[in-house]
Amino acid sequence: MVIKRIEPISVGKLAGILYAAIGLVIGVLVAFVGLIGGMAGTKEFGALAGGLVGIGAIIALPIFYGLLGFVVFMIGAWLYNVAAGFVGGIRIDVE
């Protein structure tokens, strides 16, 4: 079996979903650290500020990571298709 072409949109969609999930996990971690850091501060609005940064991270990071994964993997699939046009693709032996 030889993989001669990869559909860039399908790769981009899959990578976008996977990277959005990774961004959500990282966003939750950033939110937790921001909340703990805000609570440790001496200012009266420290916990509120940490919570707002955390909510922003939970919203922004999945969107950012998802879009970045979509674009980067689409470009990667397109580059694979160009290179496979020259060398014939990847040969895979399956049983």
N, C-alpha and C positions, 0 to 999 in steps of 0.2 A: 504494500500500500504506500502511496506517495501523496503527501500533503502538498498540493500545488498552489492552492490559494486559500486565504483566510478572509472571511467577510469582516471588514473593519468595524462596521456598526455593531455586529453581534459581539465582537470582542470588547468594544467600547462599553456597551450596555452591561455586560457581565462584570467588567473591571469597575465600572462606575458604582454598581451595587455593592461589590465587595469592599471597595475603598470607602464608600459611605458608611458601611458597617464598622470598618476600622476607625473612621473618623468619629463615629458615635462613641466607641469605647474610649478613645483618647479624650474626647470631649467630656465624658463622665469623669475621667481621671483628673483632668484640668479643673473641672467644677469642684471636685472634692478637695483638691489642693488649694484652690482659691478660697473656698469656704473655710477650711482649717486656718489658712493664713490670715483671712479676714477676722476670724474669731480670736486669733492670737494677738492681733493689733490692739493698741491702746485707745484708738479713736472710737467714738460712739457709733459711727456708721461703718466700721470695718467689716462686720459680718454681712451687712447689706451690700456693700461694694463687692465683697468676695462672692456673694451669691449672684449678683448681677453679671459679674465676669463669668461665672460658671454657667449660667443660663445662656449667655452669649456663646460660650465655647460649645455647649451641647447643640446649639442651633447652627453655628457657623462652620465648625470643623467637619461635620458630615457632608455639608454642601460643598465646601472647598475640596475635601479629599475625593468626593464622588466625581466632581467636575474634572479635577486634575487626573484621576485615574482613567476617566472616559477619554479625555483628549490624548493623554500619553499612550495609552494602549491602542487607540485608533491609529495614531501615527506609527506605532510599532508594527501593527498588522499591515499597514500600507507599505512600510519599508520591507517587511517580510515578503509581500507580494512582488515588489520590485526585484528583490534579490533572488527570489524563487524563479522569476522569469529568466534570469541569467544562468542559474545553476540547476534548475529542475525541481527544487523543493526538498523536503525532508523525507527520506525513505524510512519507513517503519515496518518492522517484521512483527506480525501478530500470529498467534496460534489459536 
